[in-house]
Amino acid sequence: MDKVQFQQEYLVNASTSIIYNCFTTPSGLSEWFADDVNIKDDVFIFFWDGSEEYAKLLTKKRDEYVKYRWIEDLDDEGDKSEFFELRLRVDAITKEVAILVTDFAEEDELEEAKLLWDSQIDKLKRVLGC
């Protein structure tokens, strides 16, 4: 079954550099995204409740965005069309910071995936104190 792409936006009251650090470092990611995170080369290893998942860092731009692709193991290239991206956007007038999450989910799991991101970003906001 093909996965569908979706995007969600969250307003966050924090600096882009602090948020970006939470998106791109093992210590930052382990505060809100996973129980623990390790990195080997450009592959991030995420630990949740005894299981581990691998994601390859595809691209990033300081204080703007980071893009990962889930992979099966350290040697896997993964499905090239699927990724998850965390992008920061600052409103030019209000200076409000928004996190734009782009991800993929199977159609029958779309609402569950959106709720999971809601929960993860809520946790991030608590970590950031906003």
C-alpha positions, 0 to 999 in steps of 0.5 A: 500500500502506498503511503500518502504525504501529509504536512502539519504546522505548529506555532512555537515560542522559541528561537530557531537555533534552540529548536534546530538543536532539538531536531538534529542532535542525539541529545536534543532528539532524546528529549522529545522524540525518542527514549534515546538516540545514537548516531553512527555516520549519518544514521540516527538510531532511535530507541523506543521501549526496547525497539530501535529504528534507523533514519538516515540524515538526508539534508539539513540547513542550520536553523531552517530544516532537517530531513531524514529517511527511515531505513531498515538497517545501517546499510539500507538506503530506504524508500527514496520517495519517503522522508520526514522533514522538520522545517522552521518558518519565521513570519517576517512581520510577527516573528512567530516561529512555526514548525512544519512537519512533513511525513508519510503514512498509510491512508488508514493510519493517517489520523494516528500519524497526525496525532502522534506528531501532535503528541511529539510536538507537545512534548517538544514545547514542554521541553522548550518551556513554551 
